[in-house]
Amino acid sequence: MDVLSLKEMVAREEQAFQSGITAAALMEAAGEAMAGRISAIYPHSRSFLVLVGKGNNGGDGLVVARHLANEGRRVRVVLTAPEDDLGELPRAKLDQLHSLFPSPEMSLWHDDLDFPGSDGVVIDALLGIQARGALRGVVAEVVAKLNAARAARFFRTVALDLPTGLAAFEDETPLDRDAAVVADVTIAVGFAKDVLVQETLSAWVGRLEVVTWSQEQAQSAPRQVLVAKELAGLLPRRSALSYKGDFGKLAIVAGSPGFTGAPVLCAQAAQAMGTGLLSVVTRPDASSIVAAKAPPEAMVSGWPREKLPDAVRKASAIVIGPGLGFDAETTRLLRTVLAVGCPVLIDADGLNALAQNLDLLREVQGSVLLTPHVGEMARLIGRKFSPDERESVAREFVDQHQVTLVLKGIRTLITAPGQPFFINTTGNPGLSTGGSGDTLSGILGALLAQGLSPLDAARLGVWLHGHAADLVLAERGCEEGLTPTMLSAHLGAALVSLRAQAVAPAGLLERAQVNE
């Protein structure tokens, strides 16, 4: 799905209006879609507080409030301006709310507003994409109080279209937390916007969801966000006439004394992602420990000094690096693996070895997928770089070395030579724990072994990895203590969810036409 600037998004809305769609119908469609997404994200939350501004973003919030109330949720509406000061559309949506719920819980903003507790959700519908400049007046006061209450009371905050105040920072990063609403989830209307996918602004945006503009929209922008509808077809349902050989032979070359957990976590994820035959090849002096801890479905062996193991020679894809150690032997194993001819994913210690020997990429006999975090990427290019350089660094590296790259981050970036940037939208801070990267490598390796191209494996696998974390968070209610083993256990549910989301309702334009 295309990423647009705020100016481009305004132009899309104007095109819709010129085609005969009314602003009222589009607002109704957007509000209904966002309410549905909020219900799906917070199925067990019963208490919602909607902070409503006087413009069209406030109108969206009133539509959301009406649909949530219609589901039987407790909804409180707090207006930040008197009813007579609301714009024409928000006032009409308020009248609709009153007609269905004659006595809704509604009040004007006041300093001692009672925010919900940890089981509640606050919805930011204060300002939209056309509100520029620093926050001031009542809105600035509301945002500061909201952010402070969120930190103290642990409720979740959902921003409609974008967090209030963030539109002013399309080209810079705010220095003050209260320059914008700090959201746990942002639900963008129609398209992701540039301001929502910037790494440095992710602390305000949180998890990014997008309600689709149109069923027929093309993907043409140089930056795309990953969405379920465009990914589900990459891994079709399996034929009834199939056997284990149809789903690949993955070899994981990983692990060394003291680092035996990495190959185990990688293997767990690969097994959960559907690898047909799974082998773990480790340092000989670590093989007995890895074998004792690895999934029973995995075939574990040590790599003999002078022989290419059959598991590597016959592999459909190879993952090399997690916990392998950083020494001359790792470099030797990497050189050997790159000459096999199948797709190779290089991670962790494999990347550290590659950084010292980039000429190895000239000897590659098959495709290569690299999965560095920021520190590993800095070692690959020989210097540190700022978050604003992520795209330029990634583009230069993939074009020079002809590899597919997954540059990990809050907004993990995926690209390959001649391809757009693909930006991930799933995941949460629970992924900030040791072993998450090993789990991702197992997922991507499994998809490579099943025949996906490195770019498609990266796009699908990164999304599923983050979405599995979101499903764990939805169950547990907190990010703390989320483990890689939990991620692997939720990969099946993540795949089911992906396929369910792919059969999505009509886009906003189609819904708006029905609402006319």
C-alpha positions as CSV (number, residue, x, y, z in Angstrom):
1,M,0.0,0.0,0.0
2,D,1.3,3.4,-1.0
3,V,2.7,5.8,1.6
4,L,1.6,9.4,0.9
5,S,2.6,12.8,2.1
6,L,-0.1,14.7,4.0
7,K,-0.5,17.0,0.9
8,E,-1.0,14.0,-1.3
9,M,-3.6,12.6,1.0
10,V,-5.6,15.9,1.0
11,A,-5.4,15.7,-2.8
12,R,-6.9,12.2,-2.8
13,E,-9.8,13.3,-0.7
14,E,-10.4,16.2,-3.1
15,Q,-10.5,13.8,-6.0
16,A,-13.1,11.7,-4.1
17,F,-15.3,14.7,-3.5
18,Q,-15.0,15.8,-7.2
19,S,-16.1,12.3,-8.2
20,G,-19.4,12.8,-6.3
21,I,-18.6,11.3,-3.0
22,T,-19.7,13.6,-0.1
23,A,-17.6,14.4,2.9
24,A,-20.4,13.2,5.1
25,A,-20.4,9.8,3.4
26,L,-16.7,9.4,3.5
27,M,-16.6,10.4,7.2
28,E,-19.3,7.7,8.0
29,A,-17.3,5.1,6.1
30,A,-14.0,6.0,7.8
31,G,-15.6,6.1,11.2
32,E,-17.3,2.7,10.8
33,A,-14.1,1.1,9.5
34,M,-12.0,2.5,12.3
35,A,-14.6,1.4,14.9
36,G,-14.4,-2.1,13.5
37,R,-10.6,-2.1,13.7
38,I,-10.7,-0.8,17.3
39,S,-13.1,-3.6,18.3
40,A,-10.8,-6.2,16.7
41,I,-7.7,-4.9,18.5
42,Y,-9.5,-4.5,21.9
43,P,-12.2,-7.2,21.9
44,H,-12.4,-7.4,25.7
45,S,-12.3,-3.6,26.5
46,R,-15.6,-2.4,27.7
47,S,-14.8,1.2,28.5
48,F,-13.9,3.8,25.9
49,L,-13.3,7.6,26.2
50,V,-13.5,9.6,23.0
51,L,-11.8,13.0,23.0
52,V,-13.5,15.0,20.3
53,G,-12.2,18.1,18.6
54,K,-14.4,20.6,16.7
55,G,-13.2,19.7,13.2
56,N,-13.6,16.7,10.9
57,N,-11.3,14.5,13.0
58,G,-13.8,15.1,15.8
59,G,-16.6,14.0,13.4
60,D,-14.7,10.8,12.8
61,G,-14.5,10.3,16.5
62,L,-18.3,10.7,17.0
63,V,-19.0,8.1,14.3
64,V,-16.6,5.7,16.1
65,A,-18.3,6.5,19.4
66,R,-21.7,5.7,17.9
67,H,-20.6,2.3,16.4
68,L,-18.8,1.3,19.6
69,A,-21.9,2.2,21.7
70,N,-24.0,0.2,19.3
71,E,-21.9,-2.8,20.1
72,G,-22.8,-2.5,23.7
73,R,-19.5,-0.9,24.8
74,R,-19.5,1.8,27.4
75,V,-18.6,5.0,25.6
76,R,-17.9,8.5,27.1
77,V,-17.6,11.4,24.8
78,V,-15.7,14.5,25.9
79,L,-16.0,17.6,23.7
80,T,-13.1,20.0,23.7
81,A,-15.4,22.8,22.4
82,P,-19.1,23.7,23.0
83,E,-21.6,22.0,20.7
84,D,-22.4,25.3,18.9
85,D,-18.7,25.6,18.0
86,L,-18.4,22.2,16.3
87,G,-18.1,22.2,12.5
88,E,-21.0,21.4,10.3
89,L,-20.1,17.7,9.8
90,P,-19.2,17.0,13.4
91,R,-22.4,18.6,14.6
92,A,-24.4,16.4,12.2
93,K,-22.6,13.3,13.5
94,L,-23.3,14.4,17.1
95,D,-27.0,14.7,16.2
96,Q,-26.9,11.1,14.9
97,L,-25.4,10.0,18.1
98,H,-28.1,11.8,20.1
99,S,-30.8,10.2,17.9
100,L,-29.7,6.7,18.7
101,F,-28.6,7.3,22.3
102,P,-30.7,10.2,23.6
103,S,-28.7,10.4,26.9
104,P,-25.1,9.5,26.0
105,E,-22.3,10.0,28.6
106,M,-21.1,13.3,27.3
107,S,-19.3,16.3,28.8
108,L,-17.1,19.3,28.0
109,W,-13.4,19.0,28.7
110,H,-12.4,20.0,32.3
111,D,-9.1,19.8,34.1
112,D,-10.1,17.1,36.5
113,L,-11.5,14.7,33.9
114,D,-11.5,11.1,35.2
115,F,-9.5,9.0,32.7
116,P,-10.0,5.3,32.6
117,G,-7.9,2.7,34.3
118,S,-5.6,0.1,32.7
119,D,-8.5,-1.8,31.1
120,G,-9.8,1.3,29.3
121,V,-9.1,2.8,25.8
122,V,-8.9,6.5,25.1
123,I,-9.5,7.6,21.5
124,D,-7.8,10.7,20.2
125,A,-10.1,12.5,17.7
126,L,-8.9,16.0,18.4
127,L,-7.0,17.2,15.2
128,G,-6.5,15.7,11.8
129,I,-4.0,15.9,8.9
130,Q,-4.8,19.5,8.0
131,A,-4.1,20.9,11.5
132,R,-0.5,22.3,11.2
133,G,1.6,24.3,13.7
134,A,2.3,23.8,17.4
135,L,-0.5,22.8,19.7
136,R,-2.0,25.6,21.7
137,G,-4.9,26.5,23.9
138,V,-7.3,23.8,25.1
139,V,-6.0,21.2,22.7
140,A,-2.4,21.6,24.0
141,E,-3.8,21.2,27.6
142,V,-5.8,18.1,26.7
143,V,-2.8,16.4,25.0
144,A,-0.5,17.1,28.0
145,K,-3.1,15.7,30.4
146,L,-3.8,12.7,28.2
147,N,-0.1,11.8,27.9
148,A,0.4,12.2,31.6
149,A,-2.7,10.1,32.5
150,R,-1.7,7.4,30.0
151,A,1.7,7.1,31.8
152,A,0.1,7.0,35.2
153,R,-3.0,4.9,34.6
154,F,-1.8,2.5,31.9
155,F,-4.8,2.7,29.6
156,R,-4.3,2.3,25.8
157,T,-4.6,5.3,23.5
158,V,-5.8,5.0,19.9
159,A,-5.3,7.9,17.5
160,L,-7.7,8.4,14.6
161,D,-5.8,9.0,11.3
162,L,-2.7,10.4,13.1
163,P,-1.8,11.5,16.7
164,T,-3.0,15.0,17.4
165,G,-0.1,17.4,16.9
166,L,2.1,15.1,14.7
167,A,1.2,16.8,11.4
168,A,3.5,19.6,12.4
169,F,6.5,17.3,12.4
170,E,6.4,15.8,8.9
171,D,10.0,17.0,8.4
172,E,11.4,17.0,11.9
173,T,11.2,15.2,15.3
174,P,9.5,16.9,18.3
175,L,11.7,17.6,21.2
176,D,8.9,17.6,23.7
177,R,6.8,14.4,24.4
178,D,3.7,16.6,24.8
179,A,4.1,18.1,21.3
180,A,1.7,15.4,20.1
181,V,-0.5,12.6,21.5
182,V,1.5,9.4,22.4
183,A,-0.5,6.6,20.9
184,D,-0.4,2.9,21.3
185,V,-2.2,2.4,18.0
186,T,-2.7,4.8,15.1
187,I,-5.4,3.9,12.6
188,A,-4.7,5.8,9.4
189,V,-7.5,6.7,7.0
190,G,-7.0,5.5,3.4
191,F,-3.2,5.4,3.3
192,A,-0.2,5.4,5.6
193,K,1.3,8.9,5.6
194,D,5.0,9.8,5.6
195,V,4.8,11.2,9.1
196,L,3.4,7.9,10.4
197,V,6.3,5.6,9.1
198,Q,9.3,7.7,10.3
199,E,11.4,5.7,12.7
200,T,12.0,8.7,14.9
201,L,8.2,9.4,15.3
202,S,7.2,5.8,16.1
203,A,7.2,6.7,19.9
204,W,4.1,8.8,19.2
205,V,2.5,6.6,16.5
206,G,2.8,3.2,18.1
207,R,1.4,0.3,16.1
208,L,0.1,1.5,12.7
209,E,-3.1,0.2,11.2
210,V,-4.6,1.4,7.9
211,V,-8.2,1.3,6.7
212,T,-8.0,0.8,2.9
213,W,-8.9,3.7,0.6
214,S,-10.2,1.5,-2.3
215,Q,-10.3,-2.1,-3.3
216,E,-8.8,-1.2,-6.6
217,Q,-5.9,1.0,-5.5
218,A,-2.6,0.4,-7.3
219,Q,0.8,0.2,-5.6
220,S,3.0,2.8,-7.3
221,A,4.8,4.9,-4.7
222,P,8.5,4.4,-3.9
223,R,7.5,3.6,-0.3
224,Q,4.9,1.0,0.6
225,V,3.6,-0.3,3.9
226,L,2.9,-4.0,4.4
227,V,-0.7,-4.9,4.7
228,A,-2.5,-8.2,4.9
229,K,-4.4,-8.0,1.7
230,E,-1.2,-7.7,-0.4
231,L,0.6,-10.5,1.5
232,A,-1.8,-13.3,2.0
233,G,-1.5,-14.7,-1.5
234,L,2.3,-15.2,-1.1
235,L,1.7,-18.4,0.9
236,P,-1.3,-20.2,-0.7
237,R,-3.3,-22.9,1.1
238,R,-1.7,-26.3,0.8
239,S,-2.9,-28.9,-1.7
240,A,-4.4,-32.1,-0.3
241,L,-1.9,-33.9,-2.6
242,S,1.3,-33.0,-0.9
243,Y,4.1,-34.4,1.1
244,K,7.0,-33.1,3.3
245,G,9.3,-32.6,0.3
246,D,7.0,-30.1,-1.2
247,F,7.7,-27.6,1.6
248,G,11.4,-27.4,1.5
249,K,14.5,-28.5,3.2
250,L,15.9,-25.9,5.5
251,A,19.4,-26.0,7.0
252,I,20.1,-23.8,10.0
253,V,23.9,-23.3,10.5
254,A,24.0,-21.8,13.9
255,G,25.1,-22.2,17.5
256,S,28.3,-22.6,19.4
257,P,29.3,-23.3,23.0
258,G,27.6,-20.8,25.3
259,F,25.2,-19.8,22.5
260,T,23.1,-22.8,22.1
261,G,19.7,-21.1,22.5
262,A,19.9,-19.2,19.2
263,P,19.7,-22.3,16.9
264,V,16.9,-23.7,19.0
265,L,14.8,-20.5,18.8
266,C,15.5,-20.3,15.1
267,A,14.4,-24.0,14.6
268,Q,11.3,-23.5,16.7
269,A,10.1,-20.7,14.4
270,A,11.0,-22.5,11.2
271,Q,9.1,-25.5,12.3
272,A,6.1,-23.4,13.2
273,M,6.2,-21.7,9.8
274,G,5.8,-25.0,8.0
275,T,9.2,-26.2,6.9
276,G,9.0,-29.7,5.3
277,L,12.4,-31.0,6.6
278,L,14.4,-29.1,9.1
279,S,18.1,-29.6,9.9
280,V,20.3,-27.8,12.4
281,V,24.0,-27.9,11.8
282,T,26.1,-26.5,14.6
283,R,29.6,-26.4,15.9
284,P,30.6,-30.0,16.8
285,D,31.3,-29.1,20.5
286,A,27.8,-27.6,20.8
287,S,25.8,-30.3,19.0
288,S,24.8,-32.4,22.0
289,I,23.4,-29.5,23.9
290,V,21.5,-28.1,20.8
291,A,20.1,-31.6,20.1
292,A,18.8,-31.9,23.6
293,K,17.0,-28.5,23.4
294,A,15.9,-28.4,19.8
295,P,12.4,-29.4,18.6
296,P,12.2,-33.1,18.2
297,E,11.3,-32.6,14.5
298,A,14.7,-31.0,13.8
299,M,17.7,-33.2,12.8
300,V,20.7,-31.9,14.7
301,S,24.3,-32.6,13.7
302,G,27.8,-31.0,14.1
303,W,29.6,-29.7,11.0
304,P,32.6,-31.9,10.4
305,R,35.9,-30.1,9.7
306,E,36.6,-31.4,6.2
307,K,33.2,-32.3,4.8
308,L,30.1,-30.5,3.5
309,P,27.2,-31.9,5.5
310,D,24.4,-33.5,3.4
311,A,21.8,-31.3,5.1
312,V,23.6,-28.2,3.8
313,R,24.4,-29.7,0.3
314,K,20.8,-30.8,-0.3
315,A,19.1,-27.7,1.3
316,S,16.4,-25.7,-0.4
317,A,17.5,-22.7,1.7
318,I,20.1,-22.0,4.4
319,V,20.1,-19.8,7.5
320,I,23.6,-19.0,8.8
321,G,24.7,-17.0,11.7
322,P,22.6,-17.1,14.9
323,G,24.9,-17.9,17.9
324,L,27.6,-19.2,15.5
325,G,30.5,-17.3,17.0
326,F,32.7,-14.7,15.5
327,D,36.0,-16.2,14.4
328,A,37.8,-17.6,11.3
329,E,35.7,-20.8,11.4
330,T,32.5,-18.7,10.9
331,T,34.0,-17.1,7.9
332,R,34.9,-20.5,6.5
333,L,31.4,-21.8,7.0
334,L,29.9,-18.7,5.4
335,R,32.1,-19.0,2.3
336,T,31.1,-22.6,2.0
337,V,27.4,-21.9,2.4
338,L,27.4,-19.1,-0.2
339,A,28.8,-21.5,-2.7
340,V,26.0,-24.1,-2.3
341,G,23.7,-22.3,-4.8
342,C,20.4,-22.1,-2.8
343,P,19.0,-19.0,-1.2
344,V,20.9,-18.0,1.9
345,L,19.8,-15.8,4.9
346,I,22.7,-14.3,6.8
347,D,22.1,-13.0,10.3
348,A,23.9,-12.2,13.6
349,D,27.4,-13.6,13.7
350,G,27.2,-14.4,10.0
351,L,26.7,-10.7,9.4
352,N,29.7,-9.8,11.6
353,A,31.8,-12.2,9.6
354,L,30.5,-10.7,6.3
355,A,31.3,-7.2,7.5
356,Q,35.0,-8.2,7.6
357,N,34.8,-10.0,4.3
358,L,32.3,-8.2,2.0
359,D,34.1,-9.6,-1.0
360,L,32.4,-12.9,-0.2
361,L,29.2,-11.5,-1.8
362,R,31.1,-11.7,-5.1
363,E,31.3,-15.4,-4.8
364,V,27.6,-16.0,-4.2
365,Q,26.0,-18.8,-6.3
366,G,22.4,-18.1,-5.2
367,S,20.3,-15.3,-3.8
368,V,21.1,-13.6,-0.5
369,L,18.9,-12.1,2.2
370,L,20.5,-10.1,5.0
371,T,18.7,-9.2,8.2
372,P,20.8,-6.7,10.2
373,H,19.8,-4.5,13.1
374,V,21.2,-1.0,13.1
375,G,24.4,-2.0,14.8
376,E,25.1,-4.8,12.4
377,M,24.2,-2.5,9.4
378,A,26.7,0.0,10.7
379,R,29.4,-2.7,10.7
380,L,28.5,-3.7,7.2
381,I,29.0,-0.2,5.9
382,G,31.8,0.8,8.2
383,R,30.2,3.7,9.9
384,K,27.3,4.7,12.2
385,F,24.3,6.4,10.6
386,S,21.3,8.3,11.8
387,P,17.6,7.1,11.6
388,D,17.1,9.6,8.8
389,E,19.7,7.9,6.7
390,R,18.1,4.4,6.9
391,E,16.6,4.5,3.4
392,S,19.7,6.0,1.7
393,V,22.0,3.5,3.4
394,A,19.8,0.6,2.5
395,R,19.4,1.7,-1.1
396,E,23.1,2.2,-1.6
397,F,24.0,-1.2,0.0
398,V,21.5,-3.3,-2.0
399,D,22.4,-1.7,-5.3
400,Q,26.1,-2.2,-4.7
401,H,25.9,-5.8,-3.5
402,Q,22.7,-7.1,-5.2
403,V,21.1,-8.5,-2.1
404,T,17.8,-8.3,-0.4
405,L,17.9,-6.4,2.9
406,V,15.8,-6.4,6.0
407,L,16.9,-3.5,8.1
408,K,15.4,-4.1,11.5
409,G,13.8,-1.3,13.5
410,I,10.5,-0.1,14.9
411,R,9.6,0.4,11.2
412,T,11.6,-2.5,9.8
413,L,12.6,-1.6,6.3
414,I,12.7,-4.1,3.4
415,T,14.1,-3.6,-0.1
416,A,16.0,-5.2,-3.0
417,P,17.6,-3.9,-6.2
418,G,15.0,-2.1,-8.3
419,Q,12.3,-2.5,-5.7
420,P,10.4,0.0,-3.5
421,F,11.0,0.3,0.2
422,F,8.5,-1.9,2.1
423,I,7.8,-0.7,5.7
424,N,6.4,-3.0,8.3
425,T,3.5,-1.9,10.5
426,T,3.2,-4.8,12.9
427,G,4.9,-5.5,16.2
428,N,5.2,-3.9,19.6
429,P,7.9,-3.2,22.3
430,G,7.6,-6.8,23.5
431,L,9.9,-7.8,20.6
432,S,12.7,-5.9,22.3
433,T,14.2,-9.0,23.8
434,G,17.0,-11.5,23.1
435,G,16.1,-14.1,20.6
436,S,13.5,-12.2,18.6
437,G,15.9,-11.9,15.7
438,D,16.7,-15.6,15.8
439,T,13.0,-16.3,15.6
440,L,12.6,-13.9,12.6
441,S,15.5,-15.8,10.9
442,G,13.7,-19.1,11.3
443,I,10.5,-17.7,9.9
444,L,12.2,-16.2,6.9
445,G,14.3,-19.3,6.3
446,A,11.2,-21.5,6.3
447,L,9.5,-19.3,3.7
448,L,12.7,-19.3,1.5
449,A,12.8,-23.1,1.8
450,Q,9.1,-23.2,0.6
451,G,10.0,-21.4,-2.5
452,L,9.3,-17.7,-1.8
453,S,11.7,-15.2,-3.3
454,P,13.9,-13.4,-0.8
455,L,11.8,-10.2,-1.2
456,D,8.5,-12.0,-0.7
457,A,9.8,-14.1,2.2
458,A,11.0,-10.9,3.9
459,R,7.7,-9.0,3.4
460,L,5.5,-11.8,4.6
461,G,7.8,-13.1,7.3
462,V,8.5,-9.7,8.9
463,W,4.7,-8.9,9.0
464,L,3.9,-12.3,10.6
465,H,6.7,-12.0,13.1
466,G,5.3,-8.6,14.3
467,H,1.7,-9.8,14.1
468,A,2.4,-12.8,16.3
469,A,3.8,-10.4,18.9
470,D,0.6,-8.3,18.6
471,L,-1.5,-11.4,19.2
472,V,0.5,-12.3,22.3
473,L,0.1,-8.8,23.6
474,A,-3.7,-9.0,23.0
475,E,-3.8,-12.1,25.2
476,R,-1.4,-11.0,27.9
477,G,-2.2,-7.3,28.1
478,C,1.4,-6.3,28.6
479,E,4.6,-6.2,26.5
480,E,6.9,-7.2,29.4
481,G,7.9,-10.8,29.4
482,L,6.9,-11.6,25.8
483,T,9.3,-14.3,24.7
484,P,10.4,-15.6,21.3
485,T,9.0,-19.0,22.2
486,M,5.6,-17.3,22.6
487,L,6.0,-15.8,19.1
488,S,6.6,-19.2,17.5
489,A,3.6,-20.6,19.3
490,H,1.4,-17.8,17.8
491,L,2.6,-18.0,14.2
492,G,-0.3,-20.3,13.2
493,A,-2.8,-17.8,14.6
494,A,-0.9,-15.0,12.9
495,L,-1.3,-16.8,9.5
496,V,-5.0,-17.4,10.1
497,S,-5.4,-13.7,11.0
498,L,-3.5,-12.7,7.9
499,R,-5.8,-14.7,5.7
500,A,-8.9,-13.4,7.5
501,Q,-7.8,-9.8,7.0
502,A,-7.1,-10.4,3.4
503,V,-10.8,-10.9,2.8
504,A,-11.5,-7.4,4.0
505,P,-14.6,-5.3,3.7
506,A,-14.9,-2.8,0.8
507,G,-12.5,0.1,0.8
508,L,-13.6,3.5,2.1
509,L,-14.6,4.8,-1.4
510,E,-16.8,1.8,-2.0
511,R,-18.3,2.1,1.5
512,A,-18.9,5.8,1.0
513,Q,-20.8,5.2,-2.3
514,V,-23.1,2.8,-0.4
515,N,-23.6,5.5,2.3
516,E,-24.7,8.1,-0.3
